Amino acid sequence: MTEPLPQAGSAHHAEHSNKIGWGWWLVASVGVAAAAAVVVVALIASLRSGREIDPNQVMLALIALLGSLGAVIIPKLNAVGKNTSQTAEHVVNSHSSTILRDDIDEIKRIVKATDSRLYGVEQTQNFQARDILGIREEIGQIRKSERDQWDAIETTAGKRRQNPGGTS
């Protein structure tokens, strides 16, 4: 009637049941039948005698009806109680000394602290990116200056080869 449901990442198993056993239904049916029988007998007796229905018989019928309702309601209440205690056991974290809410609050504090640290790292990386971009621009300028100097040297050397005796 009950099926264990595995919990993700946990060795705990919760048992939940929405079914009421056939025995309880039998008790409830007998109770309803008894209540109906008492009412029918009381009506027949009052019709034959010409008097009002006996209040004791009405009370007996009500007790039988309430008993039959209890036979259906009590197992459901027991199931709710079991499920509630299982839920409480999981929330209390029987494997540790803190309750689940405290664990979650601690995790939230850690996440917020990590977020603020990551923000600082991100800012530092942004500063470093700007510095690296500046360094690249300076290196590019140095390389351009070197190329211009080499071009000037080669141009001067080429002119001297073309005009070996002349002065420039």
Stockholm file with secondary structure:
# STOCKHOLM 1.0

chainA/1-168         MTEPLPQAGSAHHAEHSNKIGWGWWLVASVGVAAAAAVVVVALIASLRSGREIDPNQVMLALIALLGSLGAVIIPKLNAVGKNTSQTAEHVVNSHSSTILRDDIDEIKRIVKATDSRLYGVEQTQNFQARDILGIREEIGQIRKSERDQWDAIETTAGKRRQNPGGTS
#=GR chainA/1-168 SS CCEEEECTTCSCEEEECCCCCHHHHHHHHHHHHHHHHHHHHHHHHHHHHCSCCCHHHHHHHHHHHHHHHHHHHHHHHHHHHHHHHHHHHHHHTTTSSSCHHHHHHHHHHHHHHHHHHHHHHHHHHHHHHHHHHHHHHHHHHHHHHHHHHHHHHHHHHHHHHHSSSCCC
#=GC SS_cons         CCEEEECTTCSCEEEECCCCCHHHHHHHHHHHHHHHHHHHHHHHHHHHHCSCCCHHHHHHHHHHHHHHHHHHHHHHHHHHHHHHHHHHHHHHTTTSSSCHHHHHHHHHHHHHHHHHHHHHHHHHHHHHHHHHHHHHHHHHHHHHHHHHHHHHHHHHHHHHHHSSSCCC
//
